[in-house]
Amino acid sequence: MSRRRFLKNLGLAGAGLAINPLKSNEQPSNLTPSIKNNPLVISTWIHGMEANKGAWKILSQGGDALDAVQKGVAVTENDLTNRSVGLGGRPDRDGRVTLDACIMNHDSRCGSVAFLEDIQHPIDVARAVMEKTPHVMLVGEGAQQWALENGFSKVDYQVPIPQVQKDYEEWLVQSEYKTGVNVENHDTIGMLALDASGRLAGACTTSGMAYKIRGRVGDSPIIGAGLFIDGDVGGATATGLGEAMIRTAGSAAVVESMRRGASPEEACFDIVQRILKKHPGVDGMQVGFLAINKRGESGGYSIYNGFNYALRNKDQNKMVDAKHFKTWNEK
């Protein structure tokens, strides 16, 4: 797609028109060989900088992308100051912290856990589900039981942690639930990596919305919604209001847009427009996508400003501000 055509589509989006930015005769991206010897990792939000550092230790030594994303997001799961990932996250309305995670490789092998309690690294359990079972997803008590039977242990500290428990008790006074744009109550870490051999992988992990209805599961552990990888094309991950990604199979849709020829940024833009069309009232609803193709190109796009992502390769280690459709508080 030409830059001129992409800018024209941006103008059409501003006019509220539906967009199909790809021509039927454009060549699919899977005709282009994977890039090699130039590893890359990208991940959502500022906590992605430390997560990328963990992933880069593996990628820079020629390691596998799947190992890299698992170890990378585990860094964020370990951070008990993070209020949207891991056991430092905010609880549901019943005061229980529940965790969701998934992982996927270039061959579309994947594993997922949801509504998991008291396990330090749900991403490790997700990979074990992928490798040791014939299933993709385990949830709730069954997921915890399986994890304990397969070598994982419950944490030996208070969950929620004391500060989070205090915040929860203060929230109970009003028990008001609402989301906010770029407020850390519904942000995951999603990570995508390309290794030196040209293999792609992705991982996503979260503690979900703060004070959600008990039992609620968002997009993060759902293959095709919060994460999708196709080694012939690329990968995508999502952040923000999970219900919007589930309703549109958002990450899978981004990958399919890249398959038809869109760049990562264009593909993320395309699916944001689809979500806007399906959700006419978007005030307070942030949605952001991050994508990478097998040529090592990356990009992101969001409804509102404020979504950024961490990027690391041989030459760069930085935060990137994603392009967006609307400015928050815009009248």
Contacts in CASP RR format, 6 or more apart in sequence:
PFRMAT RR
TARGET T0000
AUTHOR 0000-0000-0000
METHOD contacts of the structure
MODEL  1
MSRRRFLKNLGLAGAGLAINPLKSNEQPSNLTPSIKNNPLVISTWIHGME
ANKGAWKILSQGGDALDAVQKGVAVTENDLTNRSVGLGGRPDRDGRVTLD
ACIMNHDSRCGSVAFLEDIQHPIDVARAVMEKTPHVMLVGEGAQQWALEN
GFSKVDYQVPIPQVQKDYEEWLVQSEYKTGVNVENHDTIGMLALDASGRL
AGACTTSGMAYKIRGRVGDSPIIGAGLFIDGDVGGATATGLGEAMIRTAG
SAAVVESMRRGASPEEACFDIVQRILKKHPGVDGMQVGFLAINKRGESGG
YSIYNGFNYALRNKDQNKMVDAKHFKTWNEK
1 21 0 8 1.000
1 22 0 8 1.000
1 26 0 8 1.000
1 261 0 8 1.000
1 262 0 8 1.000
1 263 0 8 1.000
1 266 0 8 1.000
5 21 0 8 1.000
6 21 0 8 1.000
6 266 0 8 1.000
6 269 0 8 1.000
9 19 0 8 1.000
9 21 0 8 1.000
9 269 0 8 1.000
10 269 0 8 1.000
12 19 0 8 1.000
13 19 0 8 1.000
13 269 0 8 1.000
13 273 0 8 1.000
13 276 0 8 1.000
13 325 0 8 1.000
14 325 0 8 1.000
16 276 0 8 1.000
18 273 0 8 1.000
18 277 0 8 1.000
19 270 0 8 1.000
19 273 0 8 1.000
21 257 0 8 1.000
21 262 0 8 1.000
21 266 0 8 1.000
21 269 0 8 1.000
21 270 0 8 1.000
22 257 0 8 1.000
22 260 0 8 1.000
22 261 0 8 1.000
22 262 0 8 1.000
22 270 0 8 1.000
26 260 0 8 1.000
26 261 0 8 1.000
27 261 0 8 1.000
28 233 0 8 1.000
28 259 0 8 1.000
28 260 0 8 1.000
28 261 0 8 1.000
29 233 0 8 1.000
29 234 0 8 1.000
29 258 0 8 1.000
29 259 0 8 1.000
29 260 0 8 1.000
29 261 0 8 1.000
29 293 0 8 1.000
29 294 0 8 1.000
29 295 0 8 1.000
30 232 0 8 1.000
30 233 0 8 1.000
30 259 0 8 1.000
30 294 0 8 1.000
32 294 0 8 1.000
32 295 0 8 1.000
33 294 0 8 1.000
34 194 0 8 1.000
34 198 0 8 1.000
34 199 0 8 1.000
34 200 0 8 1.000
34 231 0 8 1.000
34 294 0 8 1.000
34 295 0 8 1.000
35 194 0 8 1.000
35 198 0 8 1.000
35 294 0 8 1.000
35 295 0 8 1.000
35 296 0 8 1.000
36 196 0 8 1.000
36 197 0 8 1.000
36 198 0 8 1.000
37 196 0 8 1.000
38 194 0 8 1.000
38 196 0 8 1.000
38 296 0 8 1.000
38 313 0 8 1.000
38 314 0 8 1.000
39 59 0 8 1.000
39 60 0 8 1.000
39 62 0 8 1.000
39 65 0 8 1.000
39 193 0 8 1.000
39 194 0 8 1.000
39 195 0 8 1.000
39 196 0 8 1.000
39 313 0 8 1.000
39 314 0 8 1.000
40 59 0 8 1.000
40 193 0 8 1.000
40 194 0 8 1.000
40 292 0 8 1.000
40 296 0 8 1.000
40 298 0 8 1.000
40 311 0 8 1.000
40 312 0 8 1.000
40 313 0 8 1.000
41 52 0 8 1.000
41 55 0 8 1.000
41 56 0 8 1.000
41 59 0 8 1.000
41 68 0 8 1.000
41 69 0 8 1.000
41 72 0 8 1.000
41 191 0 8 1.000
41 192 0 8 1.000
41 193 0 8 1.000
41 194 0 8 1.000
41 311 0 8 1.000
41 312 0 8 1.000
41 313 0 8 1.000
42 52 0 8 1.000
42 191 0 8 1.000
42 192 0 8 1.000
42 193 0 8 1.000
42 290 0 8 1.000
42 292 0 8 1.000
42 298 0 8 1.000
42 299 0 8 1.000
42 309 0 8 1.000
42 310 0 8 1.000
42 311 0 8 1.000
42 312 0 8 1.000
43 51 0 8 1.000
43 52 0 8 1.000
43 55 0 8 1.000
43 72 0 8 1.000
43 73 0 8 1.000
43 189 0 8 1.000
43 190 0 8 1.000
43 191 0 8 1.000
43 192 0 8 1.000
43 290 0 8 1.000
43 309 0 8 1.000
43 310 0 8 1.000
44 187 0 8 1.000
44 188 0 8 1.000
44 189 0 8 1.000
44 190 0 8 1.000
44 191 0 8 1.000
44 237 0 8 1.000
44 239 0 8 1.000
44 290 0 8 1.000
44 307 0 8 1.000
44 309 0 8 1.000
44 310 0 8 1.000
45 187 0 8 1.000
45 189 0 8 1.000
45 239 0 8 1.000
45 307 0 8 1.000
45 308 0 8 1.000
45 309 0 8 1.000
45 310 0 8 1.000
46 308 0 8 1.000
46 310 0 8 1.000
46 319 0 8 1.000
47 76 0 8 1.000
47 79 0 8 1.000
47 82 0 8 1.000
47 85 0 8 1.000
47 189 0 8 1.000
48 76 0 8 1.000
48 189 0 8 1.000
48 191 0 8 1.000
48 309 0 8 1.000
48 310 0 8 1.000
49 310 0 8 1.000
49 317 0 8 1.000
49 319 0 8 1.000
50 75 0 8 1.000
50 76 0 8 1.000
50 79 0 8 1.000
51 72 0 8 1.000
51 73 0 8 1.000
51 75 0 8 1.000
51 76 0 8 1.000
51 189 0 8 1.000
51 191 0 8 1.000
51 310 0 8 1.000
52 72 0 8 1.000
52 191 0 8 1.000
52 310 0 8 1.000
52 311 0 8 1.000
52 312 0 8 1.000
52 317 0 8 1.000
53 72 0 8 1.000
53 75 0 8 1.000
53 312 0 8 1.000
54 68 0 8 1.000
54 71 0 8 1.000
54 72 0 8 1.000
54 75 0 8 1.000
55 68 0 8 1.000
55 69 0 8 1.000
55 71 0 8 1.000
55 72 0 8 1.000
55 191 0 8 1.000
55 193 0 8 1.000
55 312 0 8 1.000
56 68 0 8 1.000
56 312 0 8 1.000
57 71 0 8 1.000
58 64 0 8 1.000
58 67 0 8 1.000
58 68 0 8 1.000
58 71 0 8 1.000
59 65 0 8 1.000
59 68 0 8 1.000
59 193 0 8 1.000
59 195 0 8 1.000
59 196 0 8 1.000
60 314 0 8 1.000
62 195 0 8 1.000
62 196 0 8 1.000
62 197 0 8 1.000
63 195 0 8 1.000
63 196 0 8 1.000
64 195 0 8 1.000
64 197 0 8 1.000
64 199 0 8 1.000
64 201 0 8 1.000
65 105 0 8 1.000
65 106 0 8 1.000
65 193 0 8 1.000
65 194 0 8 1.000
65 195 0 8 1.000
65 198 0 8 1.000
65 199 0 8 1.000
65 200 0 8 1.000
65 201 0 8 1.000
65 202 0 8 1.000
66 103 0 8 1.000
66 105 0 8 1.000
66 127 0 8 1.000
66 199 0 8 1.000
66 201 0 8 1.000
66 202 0 8 1.000
68 193 0 8 1.000
68 195 0 8 1.000
68 201 0 8 1.000
69 103 0 8 1.000
69 191 0 8 1.000
69 192 0 8 1.000
69 193 0 8 1.000
69 201 0 8 1.000
69 202 0 8 1.000
69 203 0 8 1.000
70 103 0 8 1.000
70 123 0 8 1.000
70 124 0 8 1.000
70 127 0 8 1.000
70 203 0 8 1.000
72 191 0 8 1.000
72 203 0 8 1.000
73 85 0 8 1.000
73 101 0 8 1.000
73 123 0 8 1.000
73 189 0 8 1.000
73 190 0 8 1.000
73 191 0 8 1.000
73 203 0 8 1.000
73 204 0 8 1.000
73 205 0 8 1.000
74 121 0 8 1.000
74 123 0 8 1.000
74 124 0 8 1.000
76 82 0 8 1.000
76 85 0 8 1.000
76 86 0 8 1.000
76 189 0 8 1.000
76 205 0 8 1.000
77 85 0 8 1.000
77 86 0 8 1.000
77 87 0 8 1.000
77 120 0 8 1.000
77 121 0 8 1.000
77 122 0 8 1.000
77 123 0 8 1.000
77 205 0 8 1.000
78 120 0 8 1.000
78 121 0 8 1.000
79 85 0 8 1.000
79 86 0 8 1.000
79 88 0 8 1.000
80 86 0 8 1.000
80 87 0 8 1.000
80 88 0 8 1.000
80 161 0 8 1.000
81 88 0 8 1.000
82 88 0 8 1.000
82 89 0 8 1.000
83 89 0 8 1.000
83 90 0 8 1.000
83 164 0 8 1.000
83 184 0 8 1.000
83 185 0 8 1.000
83 207 0 8 1.000
83 210 0 8 1.000
84 90 0 8 1.000
84 184 0 8 1.000
84 185 0 8 1.000
84 186 0 8 1.000
84 187 0 8 1.000
84 188 0 8 1.000
84 206 0 8 1.000
84 207 0 8 1.000
84 208 0 8 1.000
84 210 0 8 1.000
85 187 0 8 1.000
85 188 0 8 1.000
85 189 0 8 1.000
85 205 0 8 1.000
85 206 0 8 1.000
85 207 0 8 1.000
86 97 0 8 1.000
86 99 0 8 1.000
86 120 0 8 1.000
86 122 0 8 1.000
86 205 0 8 1.000
86 206 0 8 1.000
86 207 0 8 1.000
87 97 0 8 1.000
87 99 0 8 1.000
87 118 0 8 1.000
87 120 0 8 1.000
87 155 0 8 1.000
87 159 0 8 1.000
87 160 0 8 1.000
87 161 0 8 1.000
87 207 0 8 1.000
88 97 0 8 1.000
88 159 0 8 1.000
88 160 0 8 1.000
88 161 0 8 1.000
88 164 0 8 1.000
88 207 0 8 1.000
89 97 0 8 1.000
89 160 0 8 1.000
89 164 0 8 1.000
89 207 0 8 1.000
89 208 0 8 1.000
89 210 0 8 1.000
90 97 0 8 1.000
90 160 0 8 1.000
90 164 0 8 1.000
90 167 0 8 1.000
90 168 0 8 1.000
90 185 0 8 1.000
90 207 0 8 1.000
90 210 0 8 1.000
90 211 0 8 1.000
91 97 0 8 1.000
91 98 0 8 1.000
91 160 0 8 1.000
91 164 0 8 1.000
91 168 0 8 1.000
91 210 0 8 1.000
91 211 0 8 1.000
92 98 0 8 1.000
92 211 0 8 1.000
92 212 0 8 1.000
92 213 0 8 1.000
92 214 0 8 1.000
92 215 0 8 1.000
92 216 0 8 1.000
93 175 0 8 1.000
93 177 0 8 1.000
93 211 0 8 1.000
93 212 0 8 1.000
93 213 0 8 1.000
93 214 0 8 1.000
94 214 0 8 1.000
95 160 0 8 1.000
95 168 0 8 1.000
96 117 0 8 1.000
96 214 0 8 1.000
97 117 0 8 1.000
97 159 0 8 1.000
97 160 0 8 1.000
97 164 0 8 1.000
97 207 0 8 1.000
98 115 0 8 1.000
98 116 0 8 1.000
98 117 0 8 1.000
98 140 0 8 1.000
98 207 0 8 1.000
98 208 0 8 1.000
98 214 0 8 1.000
98 215 0 8 1.000
99 113 0 8 1.000
99 116 0 8 1.000
99 117 0 8 1.000
99 119 0 8 1.000
99 122 0 8 1.000
99 205 0 8 1.000
99 206 0 8 1.000
99 207 0 8 1.000
100 112 0 8 1.000
100 113 0 8 1.000
100 114 0 8 1.000
100 115 0 8 1.000
100 116 0 8 1.000
100 122 0 8 1.000
100 205 0 8 1.000
100 206 0 8 1.000
100 207 0 8 1.000
100 208 0 8 1.000
100 217 0 8 1.000
100 218 0 8 1.000
100 220 0 8 1.000
100 221 0 8 1.000
101 112 0 8 1.000
101 113 0 8 1.000
101 116 0 8 1.000
101 122 0 8 1.000
101 123 0 8 1.000
101 125 0 8 1.000
101 126 0 8 1.000
101 203 0 8 1.000
101 204 0 8 1.000
101 205 0 8 1.000
101 206 0 8 1.000
101 220 0 8 1.000
101 221 0 8 1.000
102 110 0 8 1.000
102 111 0 8 1.000
102 112 0 8 1.000
102 113 0 8 1.000
102 126 0 8 1.000
102 137 0 8 1.000
102 203 0 8 1.000
102 204 0 8 1.000
102 205 0 8 1.000
102 220 0 8 1.000
102 221 0 8 1.000
102 222 0 8 1.000
102 223 0 8 1.000
102 226 0 8 1.000
102 227 0 8 1.000
103 110 0 8 1.000
103 111 0 8 1.000
103 112 0 8 1.000
103 123 0 8 1.000
103 126 0 8 1.000
103 127 0 8 1.000
103 130 0 8 1.000
103 201 0 8 1.000
103 202 0 8 1.000
103 203 0 8 1.000
103 204 0 8 1.000
103 227 0 8 1.000
104 110 0 8 1.000
104 111 0 8 1.000
104 201 0 8 1.000
104 202 0 8 1.000
104 203 0 8 1.000
104 223 0 8 1.000
104 227 0 8 1.000
104 228 0 8 1.000
104 229 0 8 1.000
105 199 0 8 1.000
105 200 0 8 1.000
105 201 0 8 1.000
105 202 0 8 1.000
105 229 0 8 1.000
106 198 0 8 1.000
106 199 0 8 1.000
106 200 0 8 1.000
106 201 0 8 1.000
106 229 0 8 1.000
106 230 0 8 1.000
106 231 0 8 1.000
107 231 0 8 1.000
108 229 0 8 1.000
108 230 0 8 1.000
108 231 0 8 1.000
109 130 0 8 1.000
110 130 0 8 1.000
110 136 0 8 1.000
110 223 0 8 1.000
110 229 0 8 1.000
111 126 0 8 1.000
111 127 0 8 1.000
111 129 0 8 1.000
111 130 0 8 1.000
111 135 0 8 1.000
111 136 0 8 1.000
111 137 0 8 1.000
111 223 0 8 1.000
112 126 0 8 1.000
112 129 0 8 1.000
112 136 0 8 1.000
112 137 0 8 1.000
112 138 0 8 1.000
112 221 0 8 1.000
112 222 0 8 1.000
112 223 0 8 1.000
113 122 0 8 1.000
113 125 0 8 1.000
113 126 0 8 1.000
113 129 0 8 1.000
113 137 0 8 1.000
113 138 0 8 1.000
113 139 0 8 1.000
113 143 0 8 1.000
113 147 0 8 1.000
113 221 0 8 1.000
114 137 0 8 1.000
114 138 0 8 1.000
114 139 0 8 1.000
114 140 0 8 1.000
114 143 0 8 1.000
114 217 0 8 1.000
114 221 0 8 1.000
115 139 0 8 1.000
115 140 0 8 1.000
115 143 0 8 1.000
115 215 0 8 1.000
115 217 0 8 1.000
116 122 0 8 1.000
116 125 0 8 1.000
116 139 0 8 1.000
116 140 0 8 1.000
116 143 0 8 1.000
116 144 0 8 1.000
116 147 0 8 1.000
117 140 0 8 1.000
117 144 0 8 1.000
117 159 0 8 1.000
118 144 0 8 1.000
118 154 0 8 1.000
118 155 0 8 1.000
118 159 0 8 1.000
119 125 0 8 1.000
119 144 0 8 1.000
119 147 0 8 1.000
119 152 0 8 1.000
119 153 0 8 1.000
119 154 0 8 1.000
119 155 0 8 1.000
120 155 0 8 1.000
122 205 0 8 1.000
123 203 0 8 1.000
123 205 0 8 1.000
124 152 0 8 1.000
125 138 0 8 1.000
125 143 0 8 1.000
125 146 0 8 1.000
125 147 0 8 1.000
125 152 0 8 1.000
126 203 0 8 1.000
126 205 0 8 1.000
126 221 0 8 1.000
128 147 0 8 1.000
128 150 0 8 1.000
128 152 0 8 1.000
129 135 0 8 1.000
129 136 0 8 1.000
129 137 0 8 1.000
129 138 0 8 1.000
129 143 0 8 1.000
129 146 0 8 1.000
130 136 0 8 1.000
132 150 0 8 1.000
133 146 0 8 1.000
136 223 0 8 1.000
137 221 0 8 1.000
137 223 0 8 1.000
138 146 0 8 1.000
139 217 0 8 1.000
148 154 0 8 1.000
158 165 0 8 1.000
160 168 0 8 1.000
168 211 0 8 1.000
171 210 0 8 1.000
171 211 0 8 1.000
175 211 0 8 1.000
177 211 0 8 1.000
177 212 0 8 1.000
179 185 0 8 1.000
179 186 0 8 1.000
179 209 0 8 1.000
179 241 0 8 1.000
179 284 0 8 1.000
179 285 0 8 1.000
179 286 0 8 1.000
180 186 0 8 1.000
180 284 0 8 1.000
180 286 0 8 1.000
181 284 0 8 1.000
181 285 0 8 1.000
181 286 0 8 1.000
181 304 0 8 1.000
181 306 0 8 1.000
181 328 0 8 1.000
182 286 0 8 1.000
182 304 0 8 1.000
182 306 0 8 1.000
182 307 0 8 1.000
182 328 0 8 1.000
185 209 0 8 1.000
185 210 0 8 1.000
185 211 0 8 1.000
186 208 0 8 1.000
186 209 0 8 1.000
186 210 0 8 1.000
186 240 0 8 1.000
186 241 0 8 1.000
186 242 0 8 1.000
187 206 0 8 1.000
187 239 0 8 1.000
187 240 0 8 1.000
188 204 0 8 1.000
188 205 0 8 1.000
188 206 0 8 1.000
188 208 0 8 1.000
188 220 0 8 1.000
188 226 0 8 1.000
188 237 0 8 1.000
188 238 0 8 1.000
188 239 0 8 1.000
188 240 0 8 1.000
189 204 0 8 1.000
189 205 0 8 1.000
189 206 0 8 1.000
190 202 0 8 1.000
190 203 0 8 1.000
190 204 0 8 1.000
190 205 0 8 1.000
190 220 0 8 1.000
190 226 0 8 1.000
190 227 0 8 1.000
190 237 0 8 1.000
190 238 0 8 1.000
190 239 0 8 1.000
190 290 0 8 1.000
191 202 0 8 1.000
191 203 0 8 1.000
191 204 0 8 1.000
191 237 0 8 1.000
192 200 0 8 1.000
192 201 0 8 1.000
192 202 0 8 1.000
192 229 0 8 1.000
192 235 0 8 1.000
192 236 0 8 1.000
192 237 0 8 1.000
192 290 0 8 1.000
192 291 0 8 1.000
192 292 0 8 1.000
192 298 0 8 1.000
193 200 0 8 1.000
193 201 0 8 1.000
193 202 0 8 1.000
193 292 0 8 1.000
194 200 0 8 1.000
194 292 0 8 1.000
194 294 0 8 1.000
194 296 0 8 1.000
195 201 0 8 1.000
198 294 0 8 1.000
199 231 0 8 1.000
200 229 0 8 1.000
200 230 0 8 1.000
200 231 0 8 1.000
200 234 0 8 1.000
200 235 0 8 1.000
200 292 0 8 1.000
200 294 0 8 1.000
201 229 0 8 1.000
202 227 0 8 1.000
202 229 0 8 1.000
202 235 0 8 1.000
202 237 0 8 1.000
203 227 0 8 1.000
204 220 0 8 1.000
204 221 0 8 1.000
204 226 0 8 1.000
204 227 0 8 1.000
204 237 0 8 1.000
205 220 0 8 1.000
206 218 0 8 1.000
206 220 0 8 1.000
208 216 0 8 1.000
208 218 0 8 1.000
208 220 0 8 1.000
209 216 0 8 1.000
209 218 0 8 1.000
218 225 0 8 1.000
218 242 0 8 1.000
218 243 0 8 1.000
218 245 0 8 1.000
218 246 0 8 1.000
219 225 0 8 1.000
219 226 0 8 1.000
219 238 0 8 1.000
219 242 0 8 1.000
219 243 0 8 1.000
219 245 0 8 1.000
219 246 0 8 1.000
219 250 0 8 1.000
219 251 0 8 1.000
220 226 0 8 1.000
220 227 0 8 1.000
220 242 0 8 1.000
222 246 0 8 1.000
223 252 0 8 1.000
224 249 0 8 1.000
224 250 0 8 1.000
224 251 0 8 1.000
224 252 0 8 1.000
225 238 0 8 1.000
225 242 0 8 1.000
225 245 0 8 1.000
225 246 0 8 1.000
225 249 0 8 1.000
225 250 0 8 1.000
225 251 0 8 1.000
225 252 0 8 1.000
226 237 0 8 1.000
226 238 0 8 1.000
226 242 0 8 1.000
226 245 0 8 1.000
226 250 0 8 1.000
226 251 0 8 1.000
227 236 0 8 1.000
227 237 0 8 1.000
227 238 0 8 1.000
227 251 0 8 1.000
228 235 0 8 1.000
228 236 0 8 1.000
228 250 0 8 1.000
228 251 0 8 1.000
228 252 0 8 1.000
228 254 0 8 1.000
228 255 0 8 1.000
229 235 0 8 1.000
229 255 0 8 1.000
230 255 0 8 1.000
230 259 0 8 1.000
231 294 0 8 1.000
232 259 0 8 1.000
232 294 0 8 1.000
233 255 0 8 1.000
233 258 0 8 1.000
233 259 0 8 1.000
233 293 0 8 1.000
233 294 0 8 1.000
234 255 0 8 1.000
234 258 0 8 1.000
234 291 0 8 1.000
234 292 0 8 1.000
234 293 0 8 1.000
234 294 0 8 1.000
235 251 0 8 1.000
235 254 0 8 1.000
235 255 0 8 1.000
235 258 0 8 1.000
235 291 0 8 1.000
235 292 0 8 1.000
235 293 0 8 1.000
236 250 0 8 1.000
236 251 0 8 1.000
236 252 0 8 1.000
236 254 0 8 1.000
236 255 0 8 1.000
236 258 0 8 1.000
236 264 0 8 1.000
236 267 0 8 1.000
236 268 0 8 1.000
236 289 0 8 1.000
236 290 0 8 1.000
236 291 0 8 1.000
236 292 0 8 1.000
237 251 0 8 1.000
237 289 0 8 1.000
237 290 0 8 1.000
237 291 0 8 1.000
238 245 0 8 1.000
238 250 0 8 1.000
238 251 0 8 1.000
238 287 0 8 1.000
238 288 0 8 1.000
238 289 0 8 1.000
238 290 0 8 1.000
239 287 0 8 1.000
239 288 0 8 1.000
239 289 0 8 1.000
239 290 0 8 1.000
239 307 0 8 1.000
240 286 0 8 1.000
240 287 0 8 1.000
240 288 0 8 1.000
241 285 0 8 1.000
241 286 0 8 1.000
241 287 0 8 1.000
242 287 0 8 1.000
244 275 0 8 1.000
244 278 0 8 1.000
244 279 0 8 1.000
244 285 0 8 1.000
244 287 0 8 1.000
245 251 0 8 1.000
245 275 0 8 1.000
245 287 0 8 1.000
247 275 0 8 1.000
247 278 0 8 1.000
248 271 0 8 1.000
248 274 0 8 1.000
248 275 0 8 1.000
248 278 0 8 1.000
250 271 0 8 1.000
250 274 0 8 1.000
250 275 0 8 1.000
250 289 0 8 1.000
251 289 0 8 1.000
253 270 0 8 1.000
253 271 0 8 1.000
253 274 0 8 1.000
254 264 0 8 1.000
254 267 0 8 1.000
254 268 0 8 1.000
254 270 0 8 1.000
254 271 0 8 1.000
254 289 0 8 1.000
254 291 0 8 1.000
255 267 0 8 1.000
255 291 0 8 1.000
257 266 0 8 1.000
257 267 0 8 1.000
257 270 0 8 1.000
257 271 0 8 1.000
258 264 0 8 1.000
258 267 0 8 1.000
258 291 0 8 1.000
258 293 0 8 1.000
262 270 0 8 1.000
263 293 0 8 1.000
263 297 0 8 1.000
263 299 0 8 1.000
264 291 0 8 1.000
264 292 0 8 1.000
264 293 0 8 1.000
264 297 0 8 1.000
264 298 0 8 1.000
264 299 0 8 1.000
264 300 0 8 1.000
265 291 0 8 1.000
265 299 0 8 1.000
265 300 0 8 1.000
265 301 0 8 1.000
265 323 0 8 1.000
267 289 0 8 1.000
267 291 0 8 1.000
268 288 0 8 1.000
268 289 0 8 1.000
268 290 0 8 1.000
268 291 0 8 1.000
268 299 0 8 1.000
268 300 0 8 1.000
268 301 0 8 1.000
268 322 0 8 1.000
269 301 0 8 1.000
269 323 0 8 1.000
271 289 0 8 1.000
272 287 0 8 1.000
272 288 0 8 1.000
272 289 0 8 1.000
272 301 0 8 1.000
272 302 0 8 1.000
272 303 0 8 1.000
272 325 0 8 1.000
273 325 0 8 1.000
275 287 0 8 1.000
275 303 0 8 1.000
276 282 0 8 1.000
276 303 0 8 1.000
276 325 0 8 1.000
279 285 0 8 1.000
282 303 0 8 1.000
282 326 0 8 1.000
284 304 0 8 1.000
284 328 0 8 1.000
285 303 0 8 1.000
286 302 0 8 1.000
286 303 0 8 1.000
286 304 0 8 1.000
286 307 0 8 1.000
287 302 0 8 1.000
287 303 0 8 1.000
288 300 0 8 1.000
288 301 0 8 1.000
288 302 0 8 1.000
288 303 0 8 1.000
288 307 0 8 1.000
288 322 0 8 1.000
289 300 0 8 1.000
289 301 0 8 1.000
289 302 0 8 1.000
290 298 0 8 1.000
290 299 0 8 1.000
290 300 0 8 1.000
290 309 0 8 1.000
290 322 0 8 1.000
291 298 0 8 1.000
291 299 0 8 1.000
291 300 0 8 1.000
292 298 0 8 1.000
292 299 0 8 1.000
298 311 0 8 1.000
299 309 0 8 1.000
299 320 0 8 1.000
299 322 0 8 1.000
300 307 0 8 1.000
300 309 0 8 1.000
300 322 0 8 1.000
300 323 0 8 1.000
301 322 0 8 1.000
301 323 0 8 1.000
301 324 0 8 1.000
301 325 0 8 1.000
302 322 0 8 1.000
302 323 0 8 1.000
302 324 0 8 1.000
302 325 0 8 1.000
303 324 0 8 1.000
303 325 0 8 1.000
303 326 0 8 1.000
304 324 0 8 1.000
304 325 0 8 1.000
304 326 0 8 1.000
304 327 0 8 1.000
304 328 0 8 1.000
305 321 0 8 1.000
305 324 0 8 1.000
305 326 0 8 1.000
305 327 0 8 1.000
305 328 0 8 1.000
306 321 0 8 1.000
306 322 0 8 1.000
306 324 0 8 1.000
306 328 0 8 1.000
307 321 0 8 1.000
307 322 0 8 1.000
307 324 0 8 1.000
308 319 0 8 1.000
308 320 0 8 1.000
308 321 0 8 1.000
308 322 0 8 1.000
309 319 0 8 1.000
309 320 0 8 1.000
309 322 0 8 1.000
310 318 0 8 1.000
310 319 0 8 1.000
310 320 0 8 1.000
311 317 0 8 1.000
311 318 0 8 1.000
311 319 0 8 1.000
311 320 0 8 1.000
312 318 0 8 1.000
END
